[in-house]
Amino acid sequence: MMPLTMAKTGDTVIIRKITGKDGVRQHLAELGFVVDGTVTVVSEIAGNLILQVKDSRIALDKTMANRIMI
């Protein structure tokens, strides 16, 4: 497993684990980041990621993206 921040632009990856406090995990789940869900990296700027999750594009900062393991 590695953090989502290690994925390259254009990669579609499967979420294996989400770390952090319950509130953080709940927030990410509400945005569509769930274990076994797929995420596509649209772009990366200074470690911050733009991600395609289901039908939405979501920006995540490096700290949050590091909590998502792929």
PDB file of N, CA, C and O in Angstrom:
ATOM      1  N   MET A   1       0.841  -1.202   0.000  1.00  0.00           N
ATOM      2  CA  MET A   1       0.000   0.000   0.000  1.00  0.00           C
ATOM      3  C   MET A   1       0.871   1.245   0.000  1.00  0.00           C
ATOM      4  O   MET A   1       1.959   1.269   0.575  1.00  0.00           O
ATOM      5  N   MET A   2       0.365   2.271  -0.657  1.00  0.00           N
ATOM      6  CA  MET A   2       1.061   3.555  -0.665  1.00  0.00           C
ATOM      7  C   MET A   2       0.015   4.664  -0.633  1.00  0.00           C
ATOM      8  O   MET A   2      -1.140   4.435  -0.990  1.00  0.00           O
ATOM      9  N   PRO A   3       0.408   5.864  -0.209  1.00  0.00           N
ATOM     10  CA  PRO A   3      -0.575   6.953  -0.159  1.00  0.00           C
ATOM     11  C   PRO A   3      -0.976   7.401  -1.564  1.00  0.00           C
ATOM     12  O   PRO A   3      -0.220   7.237  -2.522  1.00  0.00           O
ATOM     13  N   LEU A   4      -2.157   7.958  -1.667  1.00  0.00           N
ATOM     14  CA  LEU A   4      -2.688   8.448  -2.937  1.00  0.00           C
ATOM     15  C   LEU A   4      -1.762   9.475  -3.586  1.00  0.00           C
ATOM     16  O   LEU A   4      -1.740   9.606  -4.810  1.00  0.00           O
ATOM     17  N   THR A   5      -1.004  10.196  -2.776  1.00  0.00           N
ATOM     18  CA  THR A   5      -0.093  11.209  -3.320  1.00  0.00           C
ATOM     19  C   THR A   5       0.983  10.604  -4.212  1.00  0.00           C
ATOM     20  O   THR A   5       1.620  11.330  -4.975  1.00  0.00           O
ATOM     21  N   MET A   6       1.202   9.284  -4.137  1.00  0.00           N
ATOM     22  CA  MET A   6       2.204   8.624  -4.974  1.00  0.00           C
ATOM     23  C   MET A   6       1.676   8.303  -6.379  1.00  0.00           C
ATOM     24  O   MET A   6       2.457   7.978  -7.274  1.00  0.00           O
ATOM     25  N   ALA A   7       0.362   8.393  -6.573  1.00  0.00           N
ATOM     26  CA  ALA A   7      -0.226   8.099  -7.889  1.00  0.00           C
ATOM     27  C   ALA A   7       0.134   9.224  -8.861  1.00  0.00           C
ATOM     28  O   ALA A   7       0.301  10.378  -8.467  1.00  0.00           O
ATOM     29  N   LYS A   8       0.247   8.864 -10.126  1.00  0.00           N
ATOM     30  CA  LYS A   8       0.606   9.833 -11.171  1.00  0.00           C
ATOM     31  C   LYS A   8      -0.659  10.372 -11.842  1.00  0.00           C
ATOM     32  O   LYS A   8      -1.711   9.733 -11.815  1.00  0.00           O
ATOM     33  N   THR A   9      -0.539  11.547 -12.439  1.00  0.00           N
ATOM     34  CA  THR A   9      -1.652  12.121 -13.195  1.00  0.00           C
ATOM     35  C   THR A   9      -2.119  11.126 -14.250  1.00  0.00           C
ATOM     36  O   THR A   9      -1.310  10.565 -14.990  1.00  0.00           O
ATOM     37  N   GLY A  10      -3.419  10.914 -14.312  1.00  0.00           N
ATOM     38  CA  GLY A  10      -3.984   9.974 -15.281  1.00  0.00           C
ATOM     39  C   GLY A  10      -4.208   8.588 -14.720  1.00  0.00           C
ATOM     40  O   GLY A  10      -4.930   7.792 -15.320  1.00  0.00           O
ATOM     41  N   ASP A  11      -3.601   8.276 -13.575  1.00  0.00           N
ATOM     42  CA  ASP A  11      -3.777   6.953 -12.966  1.00  0.00           C
ATOM     43  C   ASP A  11      -5.191   6.808 -12.398  1.00  0.00           C
ATOM     44  O   ASP A  11      -5.734   7.739 -11.803  1.00  0.00           O
ATOM     45  N   THR A  12      -5.766   5.645 -12.589  1.00  0.00           N
ATOM     46  CA  THR A  12      -7.007   5.282 -11.900  1.00  0.00           C
ATOM     47  C   THR A  12      -6.630   4.202 -10.901  1.00  0.00           C
ATOM     48  O   THR A  12      -6.094   3.157 -11.269  1.00  0.00           O
ATOM     49  N   VAL A  13      -6.915   4.465  -9.639  1.00  0.00           N
ATOM     50  CA  VAL A  13      -6.473   3.573  -8.565  1.00  0.00           C
ATOM     51  C   VAL A  13      -7.664   3.138  -7.706  1.00  0.00           C
ATOM     52  O   VAL A  13      -8.727   3.757  -7.724  1.00  0.00           O
ATOM     53  N   ILE A  14      -7.453   2.062  -6.961  1.00  0.00           N
ATOM     54  CA  ILE A  14      -8.485   1.552  -6.052  1.00  0.00           C
ATOM     55  C   ILE A  14      -8.061   1.866  -4.626  1.00  0.00           C
ATOM     56  O   ILE A  14      -6.930   1.592  -4.224  1.00  0.00           O
ATOM     57  N   ILE A  15      -8.981   2.442  -3.871  1.00  0.00           N
ATOM     58  CA  ILE A  15      -8.699   2.791  -2.470  1.00  0.00           C
ATOM     59  C   ILE A  15      -8.682   1.508  -1.640  1.00  0.00           C
ATOM     60  O   ILE A  15      -9.634   0.728  -1.672  1.00  0.00           O
ATOM     61  N   ARG A  16      -7.592   1.295  -0.896  1.00  0.00           N
ATOM     62  CA  ARG A  16      -7.437   0.096  -0.065  1.00  0.00           C
ATOM     63  C   ARG A  16      -7.753   0.370   1.400  1.00  0.00           C
ATOM     64  O   ARG A  16      -8.266  -0.503   2.101  1.00  0.00           O
ATOM     65  N   LYS A  17      -7.449   1.581   1.863  1.00  0.00           N
ATOM     66  CA  LYS A  17      -7.620   1.899   3.291  1.00  0.00           C
ATOM     67  C   LYS A  17      -7.650   3.410   3.444  1.00  0.00           C
ATOM     68  O   LYS A  17      -6.998   4.132   2.690  1.00  0.00           O
ATOM     69  N   ILE A  18      -8.418   3.887   4.436  1.00  0.00           N
ATOM     70  CA  ILE A  18      -8.428   5.316   4.748  1.00  0.00           C
ATOM     71  C   ILE A  18      -8.060   5.448   6.215  1.00  0.00           C
ATOM     72  O   ILE A  18      -8.705   4.865   7.087  1.00  0.00           O
ATOM     73  N   THR A  19      -7.009   6.227   6.476  1.00  0.00           N
ATOM     74  CA  THR A  19      -6.529   6.384   7.849  1.00  0.00           C
ATOM     75  C   THR A  19      -6.982   7.729   8.406  1.00  0.00           C
ATOM     76  O   THR A  19      -7.525   8.563   7.681  1.00  0.00           O
ATOM     77  N   GLY A  20      -6.757   7.925   9.679  1.00  0.00           N
ATOM     78  CA  GLY A  20      -7.109   9.195  10.315  1.00  0.00           C
ATOM     79  C   GLY A  20      -8.227   9.004  11.325  1.00  0.00           C
ATOM     80  O   GLY A  20      -8.720   7.895  11.533  1.00  0.00           O
ATOM     81  N   LYS A  21      -8.617  10.109  11.948  1.00  0.00           N
ATOM     82  CA  LYS A  21      -9.675  10.077  12.958  1.00  0.00           C
ATOM     83  C   LYS A  21     -11.024   9.806  12.298  1.00  0.00           C
ATOM     84  O   LYS A  21     -11.189   9.977  11.090  1.00  0.00           O
ATOM     85  N   ASP A  22     -11.984   9.378  13.119  1.00  0.00           N
ATOM     86  CA  ASP A  22     -13.315   9.047  12.599  1.00  0.00           C
ATOM     87  C   ASP A  22     -13.916  10.187  11.789  1.00  0.00           C
ATOM     88  O   ASP A  22     -14.498   9.961  10.728  1.00  0.00           O
ATOM     89  N   GLY A  23     -13.775  11.405  12.286  1.00  0.00           N
ATOM     90  CA  GLY A  23     -14.353  12.564  11.597  1.00  0.00           C
ATOM     91  C   GLY A  23     -13.759  12.759  10.212  1.00  0.00           C
ATOM     92  O   GLY A  23     -14.466  13.098   9.263  1.00  0.00           O
ATOM     93  N   VAL A  24     -12.466  12.544  10.106  1.00  0.00           N
ATOM     94  CA  VAL A  24     -11.765  12.683   8.818  1.00  0.00           C
ATOM     95  C   VAL A  24     -12.236  11.599   7.862  1.00  0.00           C
ATOM     96  O   VAL A  24     -12.541  11.877   6.702  1.00  0.00           O
ATOM     97  N   ARG A  25     -12.295  10.369   8.346  1.00  0.00           N
ATOM     98  CA  ARG A  25     -12.732   9.248   7.490  1.00  0.00           C
ATOM     99  C   ARG A  25     -14.173   9.447   7.043  1.00  0.00           C
ATOM    100  O   ARG A  25     -14.519   9.171   5.894  1.00  0.00           O
ATOM    101  N   GLN A  26     -15.012   9.928   7.958  1.00  0.00           N
ATOM    102  CA  GLN A  26     -16.423  10.181   7.635  1.00  0.00           C
ATOM    103  C   GLN A  26     -16.529  11.254   6.550  1.00  0.00           C
ATOM    104  O   GLN A  26     -17.297  11.111   5.599  1.00  0.00           O
ATOM    105  N   HIS A  27     -15.759  12.316   6.699  1.00  0.00           N
ATOM    106  CA  HIS A  27     -15.761  13.417   5.720  1.00  0.00           C
ATOM    107  C   HIS A  27     -15.338  12.908   4.338  1.00  0.00           C
ATOM    108  O   HIS A  27     -15.980  13.222   3.335  1.00  0.00           O
ATOM    109  N   LEU A  28     -14.270  12.133   4.288  1.00  0.00           N
ATOM    110  CA  LEU A  28     -13.803  11.583   3.017  1.00  0.00           C
ATOM    111  C   LEU A  28     -14.845  10.636   2.412  1.00  0.00           C
ATOM    112  O   LEU A  28     -15.039  10.622   1.197  1.00  0.00           O
ATOM    113  N   ALA A  29     -15.514   9.847   3.254  1.00  0.00           N
ATOM    114  CA  ALA A  29     -16.555   8.930   2.768  1.00  0.00           C
ATOM    115  C   ALA A  29     -17.708   9.716   2.144  1.00  0.00           C
ATOM    116  O   ALA A  29     -18.258   9.316   1.118  1.00  0.00           O
ATOM    117  N   GLU A  30     -18.068  10.837   2.774  1.00  0.00           N
ATOM    118  CA  GLU A  30     -19.154  11.662   2.238  1.00  0.00           C
ATOM    119  C   GLU A  30     -18.781  12.252   0.877  1.00  0.00           C
ATOM    120  O   GLU A  30     -19.656  12.497   0.046  1.00  0.00           O
ATOM    121  N   LEU A  31     -17.490  12.478   0.649  1.00  0.00           N
ATOM    122  CA  LEU A  31     -17.026  12.994  -0.641  1.00  0.00           C
ATOM    123  C   LEU A  31     -16.933  11.881  -1.692  1.00  0.00           C
ATOM    124  O   LEU A  31     -16.743  12.164  -2.875  1.00  0.00           O
ATOM    125  N   GLY A  32     -17.066  10.621  -1.267  1.00  0.00           N
ATOM    126  CA  GLY A  32     -17.028   9.505  -2.204  1.00  0.00           C
ATOM    127  C   GLY A  32     -15.776   8.655  -2.114  1.00  0.00           C
ATOM    128  O   GLY A  32     -15.602   7.715  -2.890  1.00  0.00           O
ATOM    129  N   PHE A  33     -14.898   8.982  -1.163  1.00  0.00           N
ATOM    130  CA  PHE A  33     -13.673   8.187  -0.982  1.00  0.00           C
ATOM    131  C   PHE A  33     -13.975   7.027  -0.050  1.00  0.00           C
ATOM    132  O   PHE A  33     -13.969   7.186   1.171  1.00  0.00           O
ATOM    133  N   VAL A  34     -14.240   5.858  -0.625  1.00  0.00           N
ATOM    134  CA  VAL A  34     -14.579   4.676   0.164  1.00  0.00           C
ATOM    135  C   VAL A  34     -13.663   3.523  -0.233  1.00  0.00           C
ATOM    136  O   VAL A  34     -13.193   3.460  -1.370  1.00  0.00           O
ATOM    137  N   VAL A  35     -13.413   2.621   0.698  1.00  0.00           N
ATOM    138  CA  VAL A  35     -12.552   1.464   0.438  1.00  0.00           C
ATOM    139  C   VAL A  35     -13.136   0.658  -0.720  1.00  0.00           C
ATOM    140  O   VAL A  35     -14.342   0.417  -0.779  1.00  0.00           O
ATOM    141  N   ASP A  36     -12.275   0.254  -1.624  1.00  0.00           N
ATOM    142  CA  ASP A  36     -12.616  -0.478  -2.853  1.00  0.00           C
ATOM    143  C   ASP A  36     -13.226   0.413  -3.934  1.00  0.00           C
ATOM    144  O   ASP A  36     -13.576  -0.067  -5.012  1.00  0.00           O
ATOM    145  N   GLY A  37     -13.353   1.713  -3.646  1.00  0.00           N
ATOM    146  CA  GLY A  37     -13.812   2.652  -4.669  1.00  0.00           C
ATOM    147  C   GLY A  37     -12.641   3.039  -5.569  1.00  0.00           C
ATOM    148  O   GLY A  37     -11.482   2.928  -5.171  1.00  0.00           O
ATOM    149  N   THR A  38     -12.950   3.492  -6.785  1.00  0.00           N
ATOM    150  CA  THR A  38     -11.888   3.917  -7.692  1.00  0.00           C
ATOM    151  C   THR A  38     -11.825   5.442  -7.754  1.00  0.00           C
ATOM    152  O   THR A  38     -12.834   6.137  -7.636  1.00  0.00           O
ATOM    153  N   VAL A  39     -10.610   5.927  -7.943  1.00  0.00           N
ATOM    154  CA  VAL A  39     -10.338   7.359  -8.018  1.00  0.00           C
ATOM    155  C   VAL A  39      -9.373   7.565  -9.179  1.00  0.00           C
ATOM    156  O   VAL A  39      -8.436   6.787  -9.359  1.00  0.00           O
ATOM    157  N   THR A  40      -9.601   8.610  -9.961  1.00  0.00           N
ATOM    158  CA  THR A  40      -8.675   8.954 -11.039  1.00  0.00           C
ATOM    159  C   THR A  40      -8.009  10.274 -10.703  1.00  0.00           C
ATOM    160  O   THR A  40      -8.677  11.237 -10.327  1.00  0.00           O
ATOM    161  N   VAL A  41      -6.679  10.318 -10.839  1.00  0.00           N
ATOM    162  CA  VAL A  41      -5.927  11.544 -10.591  1.00  0.00           C
ATOM    163  C   VAL A  41      -6.006  12.402 -11.856  1.00  0.00           C
ATOM    164  O   VAL A  41      -5.466  12.031 -12.898  1.00  0.00           O
ATOM    165  N   VAL A  42      -6.680  13.552 -11.758  1.00  0.00           N
ATOM    166  CA  VAL A  42      -6.836  14.441 -12.901  1.00  0.00           C
ATOM    167  C   VAL A  42      -5.598  15.324 -13.043  1.00  0.00           C
ATOM    168  O   VAL A  42      -5.038  15.450 -14.131  1.00  0.00           O
ATOM    169  N   SER A  43      -5.176  15.934 -11.932  1.00  0.00           N
ATOM    170  CA  SER A  43      -3.953  16.730 -11.972  1.00  0.00           C
ATOM    171  C   SER A  43      -3.378  16.870 -10.575  1.00  0.00           C
ATOM    172  O   SER A  43      -4.034  16.568  -9.578  1.00  0.00           O
ATOM    173  N   GLU A  44      -2.128  17.338 -10.526  1.00  0.00           N
ATOM    174  CA  GLU A  44      -1.414  17.494  -9.257  1.00  0.00           C
ATOM    175  C   GLU A  44      -0.634  18.793  -9.327  1.00  0.00           C
ATOM    176  O   GLU A  44       0.165  19.011 -10.238  1.00  0.00           O
ATOM    177  N   ILE A  45      -0.883  19.656  -8.342  1.00  0.00           N
ATOM    178  CA  ILE A  45      -0.184  20.940  -8.275  1.00  0.00           C
ATOM    179  C   ILE A  45       0.397  21.084  -6.871  1.00  0.00           C
ATOM    180  O   ILE A  45      -0.341  21.185  -5.891  1.00  0.00           O
ATOM    181  N   ALA A  46       1.709  21.092  -6.786  1.00  0.00           N
ATOM    182  CA  ALA A  46       2.400  21.260  -5.494  1.00  0.00           C
ATOM    183  C   ALA A  46       1.929  20.266  -4.445  1.00  0.00           C
ATOM    184  O   ALA A  46       1.803  20.613  -3.271  1.00  0.00           O
ATOM    185  N   GLY A  47       1.667  19.025  -4.864  1.00  0.00           N
ATOM    186  CA  GLY A  47       1.254  17.996  -3.913  1.00  0.00           C
ATOM    187  C   GLY A  47      -0.239  17.939  -3.674  1.00  0.00           C
ATOM    188  O   GLY A  47      -0.737  16.963  -3.113  1.00  0.00           O
ATOM    189  N   ASN A  48      -0.972  18.977  -4.093  1.00  0.00           N
ATOM    190  CA  ASN A  48      -2.428  18.970  -3.967  1.00  0.00           C
ATOM    191  C   ASN A  48      -3.012  18.297  -5.207  1.00  0.00           C
ATOM    192  O   ASN A  48      -2.531  18.508  -6.320  1.00  0.00           O
ATOM    193  N   LEU A  49      -4.046  17.492  -5.008  1.00  0.00           N
ATOM    194  CA  LEU A  49      -4.570  16.668  -6.090  1.00  0.00           C
ATOM    195  C   LEU A  49      -5.975  17.092  -6.508  1.00  0.00           C
ATOM    196  O   LEU A  49      -6.799  17.463  -5.672  1.00  0.00           O
ATOM    197  N   ILE A  50      -6.236  17.034  -7.808  1.00  0.00           N
ATOM    198  CA  ILE A  50      -7.597  17.132  -8.331  1.00  0.00           C
ATOM    199  C   ILE A  50      -7.959  15.704  -8.731  1.00  0.00           C
ATOM    200  O   ILE A  50      -7.265  15.075  -9.529  1.00  0.00           O
ATOM    201  N   LEU A  51      -9.049  15.207  -8.168  1.00  0.00           N
ATOM    202  CA  LEU A  51      -9.417  13.808  -8.342  1.00  0.00           C
ATOM    203  C   LEU A  51     -10.812  13.674  -8.925  1.00  0.00           C
ATOM    204  O   LEU A  51     -11.709  14.459  -8.619  1.00  0.00           O
ATOM    205  N   GLN A  52     -10.979  12.670  -9.767  1.00  0.00           N
ATOM    206  CA  GLN A  52     -12.302  12.323 -10.293  1.00  0.00           C
ATOM    207  C   GLN A  52     -12.815  11.177  -9.450  1.00  0.00           C
ATOM    208  O   GLN A  52     -12.212  10.104  -9.421  1.00  0.00           O
ATOM    209  N   VAL A  53     -13.937  11.397  -8.757  1.00  0.00           N
ATOM    210  CA  VAL A  53     -14.554  10.360  -7.934  1.00  0.00           C
ATOM    211  C   VAL A  53     -16.004  10.253  -8.386  1.00  0.00           C
ATOM    212  O   VAL A  53     -16.773  11.205  -8.254  1.00  0.00           O
ATOM    213  N   LYS A  54     -16.376   9.096  -8.919  1.00  0.00           N
ATOM    214  CA  LYS A  54     -17.708   8.915  -9.496  1.00  0.00           C
ATOM    215  C   LYS A  54     -17.935  10.035 -10.515  1.00  0.00           C
ATOM    216  O   LYS A  54     -17.178  10.136 -11.480  1.00  0.00           O
ATOM    217  N   ASP A  55     -18.942  10.866 -10.332  1.00  0.00           N
ATOM    218  CA  ASP A  55     -19.226  11.927 -11.312  1.00  0.00           C
ATOM    219  C   ASP A  55     -18.716  13.291 -10.880  1.00  0.00           C
ATOM    220  O   ASP A  55     -19.082  14.300 -11.483  1.00  0.00           O
ATOM    221  N   SER A  56     -17.883  13.345  -9.855  1.00  0.00           N
ATOM    222  CA  SER A  56     -17.426  14.631  -9.319  1.00  0.00           C
ATOM    223  C   SER A  56     -15.923  14.791  -9.421  1.00  0.00           C
ATOM    224  O   SER A  56     -15.168  13.819  -9.392  1.00  0.00           O
ATOM    225  N   ARG A  57     -15.506  16.050  -9.540  1.00  0.00           N
ATOM    226  CA  ARG A  57     -14.079  16.363  -9.414  1.00  0.00           C
ATOM    227  C   ARG A  57     -13.883  17.019  -8.062  1.00  0.00           C
ATOM    228  O   ARG A  57     -14.595  17.959  -7.711  1.00  0.00           O
ATOM    229  N   ILE A  58     -12.923  16.525  -7.310  1.00  0.00           N
ATOM    230  CA  ILE A  58     -12.702  16.998  -5.945  1.00  0.00           C
ATOM    231  C   ILE A  58     -11.230  17.328  -5.769  1.00  0.00           C
ATOM    232  O   ILE A  58     -10.357  16.567  -6.187  1.00  0.00           O
ATOM    233  N   ALA A  59     -10.961  18.470  -5.145  1.00  0.00           N
ATOM    234  CA  ALA A  59      -9.585  18.856  -4.828  1.00  0.00           C
ATOM    235  C   ALA A  59      -9.282  18.410  -3.403  1.00  0.00           C
ATOM    236  O   ALA A  59     -10.078  18.630  -2.490  1.00  0.00           O
ATOM    237  N   LEU A  60      -8.121  17.781  -3.225  1.00  0.00           N
ATOM    238  CA  LEU A  60      -7.678  17.371  -1.891  1.00  0.00           C
ATOM    239  C   LEU A  60      -6.284  17.898  -1.658  1.00  0.00           C
ATOM    240  O   LEU A  60      -5.434  17.844  -2.547  1.00  0.00           O
ATOM    241  N   ASP A  61      -6.044  18.411  -0.458  1.00  0.00           N
ATOM    242  CA  ASP A  61      -4.679  18.844  -0.167  1.00  0.00           C
ATOM    243  C   ASP A  61      -3.824  17.619   0.167  1.00  0.00           C
ATOM    244  O   ASP A  61      -4.331  16.519   0.384  1.00  0.00           O
ATOM    245  N   LYS A  62      -2.538  17.848   0.201  1.00  0.00           N
ATOM    246  CA  LYS A  62      -1.570  16.759   0.395  1.00  0.00           C
ATOM    247  C   LYS A  62      -1.829  15.996   1.694  1.00  0.00           C
ATOM    248  O   LYS A  62      -1.706  14.771   1.728  1.00  0.00           O
ATOM    249  N   THR A  63      -2.186  16.706   2.755  1.00  0.00           N
ATOM    250  CA  THR A  63      -2.415  16.061   4.061  1.00  0.00           C
ATOM    251  C   THR A  63      -3.546  15.048   3.981  1.00  0.00           C
ATOM    252  O   THR A  63      -3.425  13.927   4.474  1.00  0.00           O
ATOM    253  N   MET A  64      -4.657  15.456   3.351  1.00  0.00           N
ATOM    254  CA  MET A  64      -5.817  14.563   3.224  1.00  0.00           C
ATOM    255  C   MET A  64      -5.484  13.410   2.272  1.00  0.00           C
ATOM    256  O   MET A  64      -5.818  12.259   2.555  1.00  0.00           O
ATOM    257  N   ALA A  65      -4.831  13.711   1.151  1.00  0.00           N
ATOM    258  CA  ALA A  65      -4.506  12.674   0.169  1.00  0.00           C
ATOM    259  C   ALA A  65      -3.577  11.621   0.762  1.00  0.00           C
ATOM    260  O   ALA A  65      -3.646  10.452   0.383  1.00  0.00           O
ATOM    261  N   ASN A  66      -2.716  12.020   1.680  1.00  0.00           N
ATOM    262  CA  ASN A  66      -1.804  11.070   2.329  1.00  0.00           C
ATOM    263  C   ASN A  66      -2.540  10.094   3.233  1.00  0.00           C
ATOM    264  O   ASN A  66      -1.982   9.055   3.588  1.00  0.00           O
ATOM    265  N   ARG A  67      -3.766  10.392   3.612  1.00  0.00           N
ATOM    266  CA  ARG A  67      -4.551   9.491   4.471  1.00  0.00           C
ATOM    267  C   ARG A  67      -5.255   8.415   3.675  1.00  0.00           C
ATOM    268  O   ARG A  67      -5.782   7.457   4.240  1.00  0.00           O
ATOM    269  N   ILE A  68      -5.264   8.573   2.357  1.00  0.00           N
ATOM    270  CA  ILE A  68      -5.930   7.586   1.499  1.00  0.00           C
ATOM    271  C   ILE A  68      -4.865   6.649   0.943  1.00  0.00           C
ATOM    272  O   ILE A  68      -3.953   7.079   0.236  1.00  0.00           O
ATOM    273  N   MET A  69      -4.988   5.373   1.266  1.00  0.00           N
ATOM    274  CA  MET A  69      -4.004   4.374   0.841  1.00  0.00           C
ATOM    275  C   MET A  69      -4.526   3.604  -0.359  1.00  0.00           C
ATOM    276  O   MET A  69      -5.685   3.194  -0.412  1.00  0.00           O
ATOM    277  N   ILE A  70      -3.613   3.419  -1.340  1.00  0.00           N
ATOM    278  CA  ILE A  70      -4.010   2.705  -2.553  1.00  0.00           C
ATOM    279  C   ILE A  70      -3.156   1.449  -2.716  1.00  0.00           C
ATOM    280  O   ILE A  70      -3.332   0.703  -3.679  1.00  0.00           O
TER     281      ILE A  70
END
